[in-house]
């Protein structure tokens, strides 16, 4: 594979390489999380690098590893600086345009999404609810019709309940695969970040659960105010 890619990039023109990298990046155009965007983009481009140039081969791999760690809640102070430095090294030191173009795009991702990178690292939070470590699935009681299909579909057996009962999800068992969200036609399975709505503690008959208003009710009922 590496030999094939080496021949491919040696024969390709600057524009062909640039177009290839841009197309890989466009695949993430709908991804609202810059950390996950970098993680997926660098995972893809490291696999199609020829590997001949050390800075390109190792640089893209390191970008991917650091982005993966941040998305898993293992980000550390200084990670943003490391990502920026590696991106700049790729731009300056890559032997061909492949690494240079990857470096330009990853540096752009960092600059445009630096606030989200900081939230992932310092506050362990993904506002877009994309990074699996930072969100959980829950069953919205008012939407669940107790069809039992999500429970049958769950490979981890993380969903409790039965026919005509509001289902509940055990976050400690759920691996966030998302299969339940696809099978649920009522869109009852939703994501929650740091604040989870008031939910039943055990399966109860459909239509019987009423969340108790807090702080006077209204739109913020059952939720704590948090700074953005």
C-alpha positions in Angstrom: 0.0 0.0 0.0 2.8 2.4 0.9 4.6 1.8 -2.3 1.5 2.3 -4.3 0.8 5.6 -2.6 4.4 6.7 -3.0 4.2 6.2 -6.8 0.8 7.9 -6.8 2.0 11.1 -5.1 5.3 11.2 -7.0 3.3 11.2 -10.3 0.6 13.6 -9.1 0.7 17.3 -9.7 0.4 20.0 -7.0 -3.2 20.6 -8.0 -4.1 16.9 -7.9 -2.6 16.5 -4.4 -4.3 19.7 -3.2 -7.7 18.6 -4.6 -7.4 15.2 -3.0 -6.7 16.7 0.5 -9.5 19.2 0.1 -11.9 16.5 -0.9 -10.9 14.5 2.2 -11.5 17.6 4.3 -14.9 18.3 2.7 -16.1 14.9 4.0 -16.1 16.5 7.4 -17.9 19.7 6.3 -21.0 18.8 8.3 -19.1 17.8 11.4 -19.9 20.6 14.0 -17.1 19.5 16.4 -13.6 20.8 15.4 -11.8 18.2 17.6 -13.7 15.3 16.0 -13.2 16.9 12.6 -9.4 16.9 13.1 -9.5 13.4 14.5 -11.4 11.9 11.5 -9.5 14.0 8.9 -6.0 13.1 10.2 -7.0 9.4 10.5 -8.0 9.4 6.9 -5.0 11.3 5.6 -2.5 9.3 7.6 -3.7 6.2 5.9 -3.2 7.6 2.4 0.2 9.1 3.0 3.0 7.3 1.2 5.1 7.3 4.4 8.4 8.2 2.7 8.6 11.6 4.4 9.2 11.3 8.1 7.6 14.6 9.1 4.5 13.8 7.1 4.2 10.2 8.2 4.8 10.9 11.9 3.4 14.4 12.0 -0.1 13.4 10.8 -0.1 10.3 13.1 0.7 12.5 16.1 -2.0 15.0 15.1 -4.4 12.1 15.0 -3.3 10.7 18.4 -3.5 14.0 20.2 -6.9 14.8 18.7 -8.1 11.3 19.7 -6.9 11.8 23.2 -8.7 15.2 23.5 -12.0 13.6 22.2 -11.7 10.9 24.8 -11.4 13.4 27.7 -7.6 12.9 28.0 -6.6 16.3 26.7 -3.8 18.1 28.6 -2.6 21.7 28.9 -0.3 22.4 26.0 -2.0 20.1 23.5 -3.3 23.0 21.4 0.3 24.3 21.1 1.6 20.9 20.2 -1.1 20.5 17.5 -0.2 24.0 16.1 3.5 23.3 16.1 3.1 20.0 14.3 0.8 21.6 11.7 3.4 24.3 11.1 6.2 21.7 10.8 4.2 19.8 8.2 3.8 23.0 6.2 7.5 23.9 6.4 9.1 20.5 6.4 7.1 18.1 4.2 8.9 16.9 1.1 5.7 17.2 -1.1 2.4 19.1 -1.1 0.6 16.2 0.6 1.9 17.0 4.1 1.9 20.7 3.5 -1.8 20.8 2.6 -2.7 18.6 5.6 -0.8 21.0 7.8 -2.6 24.0 6.4 -6.0 22.5 7.0 -5.3 21.2 10.5 -3.9 24.6 11.5 -7.0 26.2 10.1 -9.2 23.8 12.1 -7.4 24.8 15.3 -7.6 28.5 14.7 -11.3 28.5 13.8 -12.2 26.1 16.7 -9.8 27.0 19.4 -12.5 27.8 21.9 -14.0 24.3 21.4 -10.6 22.7 21.8 -10.1 24.5 25.1 -13.6 23.4 26.3 -12.7 19.8 25.5 -9.4 20.0 27.3 -10.2 22.2 30.3 -13.9 21.6 30.9 -14.2 18.1 29.5 -17.2 19.3 27.4 -18.2 18.9 23.7 -20.9 21.5 22.9 -21.8 19.8 19.7 -22.4 16.5 21.5 -20.3 14.6 19.0 -17.4 13.2 21.1 -18.8 10.1 22.8 -17.0 10.7 26.0 -18.9 14.0 26.6 -22.5 13.0 26.0 -25.0 10.4 27.1 -28.2 9.0 25.5 -31.5 9.2 27.3 -35.1 8.4 26.5 -37.4 11.4 26.5 -40.4 10.3 28.6 -42.9 12.4 26.7 -41.9 10.8 23.4 -41.4 7.2 24.3 -44.3 4.9 23.2 -42.9 1.8 24.8 -42.5 -0.1 21.5 -39.5 -2.0 22.9 -37.6 -1.8 19.6 -34.7 0.1 21.0 -34.2 -2.5 23.8 -34.2 -5.3 21.2 -31.7 -3.5 19.0 -29.2 -2.5 21.8 -26.1 -4.7 21.5 -24.9 -3.8 25.0 -28.3 -4.5 26.7 -28.1 -1.1 28.2 -31.8 -0.3 27.8 -34.4 -1.3 30.4 -38.1 -1.5 30.0 -40.8 -3.5 28.4 -43.8 -3.2 26.2 -45.9 0.0 26.9 -43.3 1.2 29.5 -41.1 4.2 29.2 -37.6 2.9 28.6 -34.4 4.0 30.4 -30.8 3.8 29.4 -28.0 2.8 31.7 -25.2 5.2 30.8 -22.6 3.1 32.6 -23.3 0.3 30.1 -24.2 2.2 27.0 -21.3 2.5 24.5 -22.9 5.3 22.5 -23.1 3.3 19.3 -26.3 5.1 18.3 -28.2 2.1 16.9 -31.1 2.9 19.2 -31.5 6.4 17.7 -31.9 4.9 14.2 -34.5 2.3 15.2 -36.6 4.7 17.3 -39.2 6.2 14.9 -40.5 8.6 17.6 -37.1 10.3 18.0 -37.4 9.6 21.7 -33.7 8.8 22.2 -31.8 12.0 22.6 -28.4 13.3 23.7 -27.5 15.1 26.8 -24.3 16.9 27.8 -23.4 18.0 31.3 -27.1 18.6 32.2 -29.5 15.7 32.0 -33.3 16.3 32.1 -35.4 14.9 34.9 -36.1 11.3 34.0 -37.8 8.3 35.7 -35.5 6.1 37.7 -37.2 2.9 36.5 -39.5 2.0 33.7 -43.0 3.3 34.2 -46.2 3.1 32.1 -46.2 5.3 29.0 -47.8 8.7 29.6 -47.6 8.6 33.4 -44.3 10.3 34.1 -44.5 14.0 34.8 -41.3 15.9 35.5 -41.6 18.1 38.6 -41.0 21.8 37.7 -38.0 23.4 39.4 -37.0 27.0 39.8 -40.6 28.0 39.1 -41.0 25.9 36.0 -40.8 27.3 32.5 -38.2 26.5 29.9 -35.4 26.0 32.5 -37.4 23.5 34.6 -35.4 20.6 35.6 -32.2 22.2 34.4 -29.3 24.0 36.1 -28.0 27.2 34.6 -24.4 26.9 33.4 -22.1 29.4 31.9 -21.3 28.8 28.3 
